[in-house]
């Protein structure tokens, strides 16, 4: 319980795992599709497969909700029976391309890790869902899609009374108490990591919030240039100066200086590579009596003024920098209050529509595609012409994601 796992790292691993599995399945047949039985057998980790099916059920519920209208009674028994029959027929004709399946699998992988990493959040997402009026029947129905820690969540549902308070706030608080008292009954993260690692290498340390940084993500500094060769013993060595000095390439060591004319020294005796400006010779004075700053002034060209340096290197902050720190996924970056605001203001209270849109935005590779999806497709579909404030908030989150 002391380990704190990062849901952002779980989501990142989920996307990598989904890409790996889709490469394996669709690599030789890019236009192939997956049906229901194939989804349930796609991976040896049953929880992954079940959570993909759960998302498909959510999509179906969202579609049937859009069928309702004030002109027809959808609550009558014949209509309900017809819808159930339609669902049964449709479930036998599932057809998912890679573009549709990969984001579902990535979300399923992140939620699978989240069951162990964040039980309280998983209870809210996978058992309570988006409903504001939970029921025991609904909770038990959602248990069908849990394989990891199913007994743990089943114990909580069985502890609830049919006549007691089943409001969402009460259930969330009650689950926190239940989890605090029974957290030792959880499946250890190491067991799940071992199963997933067979599909794509993973360790528990990779998921910790303060875990080690992968070596591949650490920039490698270029090797430092070798220091210049020491001066001959017979010549007084100058005092150390800063690194920014001209580089000398040593030729054959010249003989010690003698009281002879300068012309007697061969010009090839010392080759000098000057990077910027010629080096001015030091005054012929005893080095011990010359202050260090005078030696620097004589051997180096004057540095540019600070104002000039700042003018050359300082640039105005970009929009993404002003928007805030970078986020990994929109799903994790959107707070609970902001999520409900988006659902109510932008998606007409349709929770599944919101989740489908955010999931699709997280799957897009560039900021331009994400902005085009928001300002084009979503804006026209839900008529966001008077929702500038909320649309701008969503666009700012997109800027942060692709910063």
ABEGO torsion letter per residue (X at the ends): XABBBBAAAAAAAAAAAAAAAAAAAAAABAABBBBAAAAAAABABAAAAAAAAAAAAAAAAAAAAAABBAABBAABAAAAAAAAAAAAAAAAABBBBAAAAAAAAAAAAAAAAAAAABAAAAAAAAAAEABABBBAAAAAAAAAABABGAAAAAAAAAABBAABBABAAAAAAAAAAAAAAAAAABBBAAAAAAAAAAABBBBAAAABAABBBBAAABBBBBBBBBBBBBBBAABBBBBBBBABBBBBBBBBBBBBBBBBBAAABBAAABBBBBAABBBBBBBBBBAAABBAAAAAAAABBBBBBAAAAAAAABBBBBAAAAAEBBBABAAAABBAAAAAAAAAAAAGGBAAAAAAAAAAAAABABAAAAAAAAABAAAAAAGAAAAAAAAAAAAAAAAAAAX
